[in-house]
Amino acid sequence: MPIFQCLQLTIFFHIFVATSTFRSSHQNTLEPTDLAGQQHIPDSLDCTTEESVLQAVLVKLGLKTQHQPSITWDGCQVTKISLKDKDLEGSLSSDIEKLQKLKVLDLSYTRVSGDLSSLKGATKMQRLWLSGTKVSGELSSLKGATKMQTLWLTGTEVRGDLSSLEDATDLQWLSLKDTKVDGDLSSLKDATKLQRLWLSGTTVSGELSSLKGATQMKSLLLEGTAVSGDLASLKEATELQYLWVSRTNISGHLSSLKGATKLQWLVLSGTTVSGELSSLKDATKLQWLVLSDTKVSGNLSSLREATELKKIDLLRTFVTGDFSLLLQWPKVQEVDFSGTNINGTLSEDWRGKAKNLLRLRVADAGPQFERVNFVRCVPSIPGGPPCEDICLYNVTTCRILYTIDPIVSTCRQLSNNA
């Protein structure tokens, strides 16, 4: 039998038996994922036409004999196709729109290419994952999919205006991160169900107030966009866990986030946000706090209970406080207090503390260093912290920038402003 016919038979077999039940795990991950079970098409149904269309779609996508797609059927109509992380090098097929009840398509992290226009007729689509693919085309091709709930196009070559999605008011997850999409944020003002919105790396502009109604927002990434407005627009978004709006024109007062006690990442660097650190005292789950080059002030002691902190960057802010608070953060890895009024003393008492610390920057800050002999770090354990000590050169009192090098397990002096 010719090889191509063998392949067709294998694919046909997969279509018939490799079906799944969709289950979403939205709440525990930043990236969408699927879990699959199996179900069979009832023997009493004749699904020949739908099977033929599905076969053509899968062949065009580059399905190989070793792949087992996750397919969900509703009677004789396909509602879901998942080929996430498969080794595919095919392309999108216009036959997809013939699958008239297709609601879920997941081709993320494959090498599938093609134009988004192939999905123009797939108006029943509710969840579309194409992240990490080579798909390109105009966002307007999805204008008719007004019931879309999840649209994840991170890192694709998709372009177009955000206004193409203004009728998709059921959107909950939207990522256009690192695409060529532009437009105004006001196109999403009616998408009040939004929980995750990733637009970093686009040229989207507009006012943050357009998201005022999205009170269930959990993850908002706008880094490097032209979005402007006041943080007060997020005052009701008390479910926020990840807020990354660095290098935008966003301003306002840190007190607008006082109710966001579930925050884990807060990155406001390069904005004109001001306010007191005390507004974050109840955000005890913070892991990343990056406020460099903002107008934030207050005392470091407001973060005493933030014991999950791994990175804290207060470069060139107006924050004050005692340097020794570092010992309250056992997981901290990166610290930058350069250009602040944080002071205190680093002494021999620190030996064996802050074992996860990888980088410590205090240039032009106030910490004093007692005379401590240069300590060579214990060679690192693969996958573990590189040092069992804070390493210092012989210094008396100076302002210095240090880093702990995890490769050679030694300390390296990067600058000395003594």
C-alpha positions in Angstrom: 0.0 0.0 0.0 1.4 3.5 -0.9 2.9 5.4 2.1 0.4 8.3 1.7 -2.6 6.0 1.9 -1.1 4.5 5.1 -0.8 8.0 6.5 -4.4 8.8 5.6 -5.7 5.6 7.2 -3.7 6.3 10.4 -5.1 9.9 10.6 -8.6 8.6 10.0 -8.2 6.1 12.9 -7.0 9.0 15.1 -10.0 11.1 14.1 -12.4 8.3 15.1 -11.0 7.3 18.5 -8.8 10.1 19.8 -11.4 12.3 21.2 -11.3 14.3 24.5 -13.2 16.2 27.0 -12.1 19.7 27.5 -11.1 20.9 30.9 -9.5 24.3 31.6 -6.9 25.1 34.3 -7.1 28.9 34.0 -6.7 29.8 37.7 -3.3 28.3 38.4 -1.2 29.3 35.4 -0.3 32.3 33.4 -0.4 30.4 30.2 -3.5 28.4 29.0 -3.4 24.6 29.3 -5.6 21.7 28.4 -6.2 18.3 30.1 -7.7 15.6 28.0 -9.7 12.4 28.6 -11.2 10.2 25.9 -14.7 9.5 24.5 -15.9 7.7 21.3 -18.4 8.7 18.7 -21.5 6.6 19.0 -21.6 3.8 16.5 -25.1 4.6 15.4 -24.0 8.0 13.9 -22.8 8.4 10.4 -20.2 11.2 10.6 -18.5 10.6 7.2 -18.8 14.2 5.9 -17.4 15.8 9.1 -14.6 13.2 9.3 -13.6 13.9 5.7 -13.3 17.6 6.5 -11.5 17.0 9.7 -9.0 14.7 7.9 -8.3 17.4 5.3 -7.7 19.9 8.1 -5.3 17.7 10.0 -3.4 16.6 6.9 -2.9 20.3 6.0 -1.7 21.0 9.6 1.0 18.4 9.1 -0.3 15.7 11.4 2.1 12.8 11.6 1.5 9.1 12.4 3.0 9.4 15.9 0.6 12.2 16.8 -2.7 11.6 18.6 -4.9 14.7 18.4 -7.3 15.6 21.0 -10.7 15.9 19.3 -14.1 16.5 20.9 -17.3 15.7 19.1 -20.9 16.9 19.7 -22.9 14.2 17.8 -21.4 14.3 14.3 -19.8 17.8 14.6 -16.3 18.6 15.8 -16.2 21.2 18.6 -12.6 21.0 19.7 -9.2 20.3 18.1 -6.0 20.4 20.3 -2.5 19.7 19.0 -0.6 21.8 21.5 3.2 21.2 21.6 3.1 18.7 18.7 5.8 18.7 16.1 3.8 20.2 13.3 5.1 22.1 10.3 1.9 22.5 8.3 -0.4 25.4 7.8 -4.0 26.5 8.5 -6.6 25.3 6.1 -9.6 27.2 4.8 -11.5 23.9 5.4 -11.5 24.8 9.1 -14.5 27.0 8.5 -16.5 24.0 7.3 -16.3 22.6 10.8 -19.3 24.8 11.7 -19.4 24.0 15.4 -15.7 24.3 16.1 -15.3 26.2 19.4 -11.8 25.4 20.5 -8.6 25.3 18.5 -5.2 24.9 20.2 -2.1 24.8 18.0 0.1 26.7 20.5 3.9 26.0 20.5 3.8 24.2 17.1 5.5 25.4 13.9 2.2 25.8 12.1 2.0 28.7 9.7 -0.6 30.2 7.5 -2.9 33.2 7.4 -5.5 34.1 10.0 -8.0 34.6 7.2 -8.4 30.8 7.1 -10.4 31.2 10.3 -12.6 34.0 9.0 -15.7 31.8 8.7 -15.1 30.1 12.1 -17.6 32.4 13.8 -18.5 29.9 16.5 -14.9 30.0 17.9 -14.7 30.6 21.6 -11.1 29.6 22.5 -8.2 30.1 20.0 -4.6 29.4 21.1 -1.9 30.1 18.5 1.0 31.3 20.7 4.4 30.4 19.5 3.3 29.6 16.0 4.2 31.2 12.7 0.7 32.3 11.9 0.3 35.8 10.4 -2.5 37.9 9.0 -5.0 40.5 10.0 -6.8 40.5 13.3 -9.9 41.6 11.5 -10.2 38.0 10.2 -11.6 37.2 13.7 -14.1 40.1 13.7 -17.1 37.7 13.3 -16.1 35.5 16.3 -18.1 37.6 18.7 -18.4 34.8 21.2 -14.6 34.5 21.7 -13.6 34.0 25.3 -9.9 33.2 25.0 -7.7 34.6 22.3 -4.0 33.8 22.8 -1.7 35.0 20.0 1.5 35.7 21.9 4.6 36.0 19.6 2.8 35.5 16.3 3.1 37.8 13.2 -0.6 38.9 13.5 -1.2 42.6 12.8 -4.1 44.9 12.7 -6.2 47.2 14.9 -7.6 46.3 18.3 -11.0 47.6 17.2 -11.5 44.3 15.4 -12.3 42.8 18.8 -14.7 45.5 20.0 -17.7 43.1 19.6 -16.0 40.2 21.5 -17.5 41.3 24.8 -17.2 37.8 26.3 -13.4 37.9 26.2 -11.8 36.6 29.4 -8.2 35.9 28.3 -6.6 38.0 25.6 -2.9 38.0 24.7 -1.5 40.0 21.8 1.9 40.2 23.4 4.8 40.7 21.0 2.6 41.0 17.9 2.2 43.8 15.4 -1.3 44.8 16.7 -2.0 48.5 17.4 -5.1 50.5 18.1 -6.8 52.1 21.1 -7.6 50.4 24.4 -11.1 51.8 24.3 -12.0 49.0 21.9 -12.0 46.7 25.0 -14.2 48.9 27.2 -17.1 46.6 27.0 -15.1 43.4 27.7 -15.8 43.6 31.4 -15.2 39.9 31.9 -11.5 40.2 31.1 -9.2 38.4 33.6 -6.0 38.3 31.7 -4.9 41.0 29.3 -1.3 40.9 27.8 -0.5 43.6 25.4 3.2 44.2 26.1 5.4 44.6 23.1 2.6 46.1 21.0 1.9 49.7 20.0 -1.5 49.9 21.6 -2.4 53.2 23.1 -5.3 54.7 24.9 -6.5 55.4 28.4 -6.3 52.9 31.3 -9.8 54.0 32.3 -11.1 51.8 29.4 -10.5 48.8 31.7 -12.3 50.3 34.7 -15.2 47.8 34.3 -12.9 44.8 34.2 -13.1 44.3 38.0 -12.1 40.6 37.8 -8.7 41.3 36.2 -6.0 39.1 37.5 -3.1 39.7 35.1 -2.5 42.9 33.2 0.7 43.3 31.1 1.1 46.6 29.3 4.9 47.0 29.3 6.3 49.3 26.7 2.9 50.3 25.2 1.6 53.9 24.7 -1.1 53.4 27.3 -1.6 56.3 29.7 -3.9 57.1 32.6 -4.3 56.9 36.3 -3.8 53.8 38.5 -7.1 54.8 40.1 -8.8 53.0 37.1 -7.7 49.7 38.7 -9.0 50.5 42.2 -11.8 48.0 42.0 -9.6 45.2 40.5 -9.0 43.6 43.8 -8.2 40.2 42.2 -5.0 41.5 40.6 -2.1 39.1 40.9 0.2 40.4 38.1 0.5 44.0 37.1 3.3 44.9 34.8 3.0 48.4 33.3 6.7 49.6 33.2 7.7 52.1 30.6 4.2 53.4 30.0 2.7 56.8 30.6 0.7 55.6 33.5 0.6 57.8 36.6 -1.3 58.0 39.8 -1.0 57.0 43.5 0.1 53.7 44.9 -2.9 53.8 47.3 -5.1 52.8 44.3 -3.7 49.3 44.7 -4.4 49.1 48.4 -7.2 46.6 47.9 -5.1 44.3 45.6 -3.9 42.1 48.4 -3.3 39.2 46.1 -0.5 40.9 44.1 2.5 38.7 43.3 4.2 40.8 40.7 4.1 44.6 40.7 6.3 46.2 38.1 5.8 50.0 37.7 9.4 51.0 36.7 9.8 54.1 34.5 6.3 55.5 35.3 5.4 58.6 37.2 3.5 56.7 39.9 4.0 58.1 43.4 2.7 57.3 46.9 3.8 55.5 50.0 5.0 51.9 50.3 2.6 51.5 53.2 -0.2 51.1 50.6 1.3 47.6 49.9 1.6 46.5 53.5 -1.2 43.9 53.1 0.2 42.5 49.8 2.0 39.8 51.7 2.2 37.5 48.6 4.5 39.8 46.7 7.3 38.1 44.9 8.5 40.8 42.5 8.4 44.5 43.4 10.0 46.7 40.8 9.5 50.4 41.4 12.7 51.8 40.0 12.6 55.4 38.6 9.2 56.1 40.1 8.3 58.7 42.7 7.4 56.2 45.3 8.4 57.0 48.9 7.9 55.6 52.4 9.7 53.2 54.7 11.0 49.8 53.8 9.4 48.4 57.0 6.0 48.5 55.3 7.1 45.3 53.5 8.2 43.4 56.6 5.5 40.8 56.1 6.2 40.3 52.4 8.3 37.1 53.1 7.8 35.7 49.6 9.8 38.5 48.0 12.4 37.3 45.5 13.1 40.5 43.7 13.0 44.1 45.0 14.1 47.0 42.9 13.8 50.5 44.4 16.5 52.1 42.2 16.3 55.9 42.4 13.1 56.1 44.4 12.5 58.1 47.6 12.3 55.1 49.9 14.0 55.1 53.3 14.5 52.4 55.9 17.0 50.0 57.4 19.1 47.8 55.2 18.9 44.9 57.7 15.2 44.3 56.7 16.7 42.1 54.0 17.0 39.3 56.6 13.2 39.3 56.8 13.0 38.0 53.2 14.5 34.5 53.2 13.7 33.9 49.5 15.1 37.2 48.2 17.5 36.8 45.2 17.9 40.3 43.6 18.0 43.6 45.5 18.7 47.1 44.2 18.6 49.9 46.7 20.9 52.1 44.6 20.2 55.8 44.8 17.8 55.5 47.7 18.0 56.7 51.3 18.0 53.2 52.7 20.8 52.8 55.3 22.1 50.4 58.0 25.0 48.2 58.6 26.2 45.0 56.9 28.4 43.1 59.3 29.7 39.7 60.3 26.3 38.9 61.8 25.1 38.4 58.3 27.1 35.3 57.7 24.9 32.4 56.7 21.9 34.6 56.1 20.2 35.6 52.9 21.4 32.3 51.3 19.4 32.8 48.1 20.8 36.3 47.4 22.3 36.5 43.9 22.6 40.2 43.3 22.9 43.1 45.7 23.2 46.7 44.5 23.5 49.6 46.9 25.6 52.1 44.9 25.0 55.7 46.0 22.8 54.4 48.8 23.4 54.6 52.6 24.4 51.1 53.8 27.6 50.9 55.8 30.0 47.9 55.5 32.0 46.9 58.5 35.5 45.5 57.9 34.8 42.0 56.7 37.4 39.7 55.2 36.8 38.5 51.6 34.9 35.3 51.8 35.0 32.8 49.0 31.6 31.2 48.4 31.0 27.5 48.8 30.7 26.0 45.3 27.0 25.9 44.3 24.8 22.9 44.1 23.3 22.5 40.6 19.8 24.0 40.7 20.3 25.4 44.2 21.6 28.7 45.7 25.1 29.6 44.6 26.4 30.8 48.0 26.1 30.1 51.7 27.4 33.5 52.6 27.3 37.1 51.6 30.7 37.8 50.0 32.5 41.1 50.5 35.9 42.5 49.6 38.0 44.1 52.4 36.3 47.4 52.8 35.8 49.8 55.7 33.0 52.2 54.8 32.1 52.6 51.2 29.3 52.5 48.7 29.7 49.6 46.5 27.9 47.5 43.9 28.3 43.8 44.4 27.1 40.8 42.6 27.4 37.1 43.5 28.5 35.2 40.4 26.7 31.8 40.4 29.0 30.4 37.7 32.4 30.8 39.4 31.0 30.9 42.9 32.8 34.0 43.9 32.1 37.6 44.4 32.9 40.3 41.9 33.2 44.0 42.5 31.4 45.9 39.7 31.9 49.4 40.9 33.4 51.3 43.8 32.3 54.8 44.7 34.3 54.9 47.9 
